[in-house]
Each structure stands twice: as C-alpha cells, then as structure tokens.
Amino acid sequence: VSGTTSFTAVINSSAGSFFRVGAAISSTLTAVIKHAEMILTEEEITKACITWTRTSTSSEGDAAWNALHATGTCGLSIHITHDDMPSDWLTTRQVAFTVTVTLPSINQTVSDSYTISV
C-alpha cells in the first residue's frame, strides 16, 4: 500500500446497532478499509496490522476482551454475541467496538468505532 493519506475505515454490522433487551445478540462487525475508492482486502493489510478493541464502563472486562482480540488475532470481521458484551450491559446499555488498522509502509493509521445500544 502506498500513496496519499486518503484512507478511511468504516464498520458495518450485520444486525444493526440496536438490540432489544432480552433478545439474543449475534452480529458480525466488518471493517471496510478504503484507499480513496479502492477497498483493501485482509490479505493486502494482513492480520498483523489489525486491532479490535472494546470500550465500555467495565474497564477490567474491556482489558480482558481486548487481550483476547489482540493485534494479529482477528481479521477485518469479528462475530459478537452476548459473551462479548460488558457485564453491566443491561444497565449501561452501550458498548463500542473499534477497529484500528496500521499501515506501516506509509506510516498511516485508520480507525472507526461502532457503538451498539439497547
């Protein structure tokens, strides 16, 4: 990957961004990374450059989730279920998942967050 800094990241959810209380949570979050209008594939980026993180009011839970999904362990898509939600999910009703893609060949980082609410 080379060229200008016109990179973007967008996360799409297969199940939308709202879940009903008590309903099963199942969604695939997919990051789309573009250089101008060209979509970069996971093979071009490599897993070693992809990091997913979770942010909620549960800092200990976030640290544990983030350790399980450390840089290089996930591709551009992750599947989330109830097990991926913070322990206080039903009271706080909000959690954000962020993908960060580092492109070392051009010293560029792009990221996007996807917030899920009840």
Buried (B, 14 or more C-beta within 10 A) or exposed (E): BEEEEEBEBEBBBEBEEEBEEEEEBEBEBBBBBBBEEEEBEBEEBEBEBBBBBBBBBBEEBBEEBBEEBEBEBBBBBBEBEEEBBBEEBEEBBEBBBBBBBBBEEEEBBBBBEBEBEB
